[in-house]
């Protein structure tokens, strides 16, 4: 274990331990989360998903942060993406059950609030499949573009105010990896089941769990970047 690993672990423990050992802190979190859901979506993804990318960097390059990593720009981008994910979860968790009722499944809109049963799992799976098939590819591609933009700006704050040359980045994207690994493998084999679990959870826990999955996403995308260089 390197010194950087110890520092990283200490920071993580110091950041999250108070929520587990102090009732007042946890109660504050629950209250703030219910009253400021959008702000919390930003913060959860800004912190957790960026941590995921840092872990991915450690796995692939041996360092948590490099000169061009761009900690602050990545946190800002992840925060904005977190708001988009929270919005997508609301839209799909509301719309898909309505569609399932139109298609003939009775009480689909009430399933997620009920006890665990096969029909509830089917509704959660349907929401996950719809969201990850329609929303996830666009989200993942946009994230890859912003990631490239941060790197090309040396990880500086300039990346947040410099226009993104979308056509250039899209044309240079390694679609063999993006399609063959990120879309074709991670979406059906990881995200479909992972977000099925997400939608089985109580509504107030879904964004947090999705943010925790963002740690996994950071690792996956980092490994995909390594794969694209080979």
QUIBEL-V953947 format. One line per field, one symbol per residue. phi: phi as a letter, one per 40 degrees, with the letter a starting at -180 (. if undefined). A space follows every 10 residues. Layout:
BEGIN
phi: ???
END
This chain:
BEGIN
phi: .ccccccccc cccccbddcc bbcccccccc cccccbcccc cdcccdcccc dccccccccc bgbcbbcbcg dcdccccccc cccccccccc cccccccccc ccchccfccb ccccccaccc cccccccccc cccccddcdc cccccccccc ccbggccdcc bcdccdcccc cccccccdcc bcccbccccb cdcccccdcc cddccccccc cccccccdcc cccccccccc
END
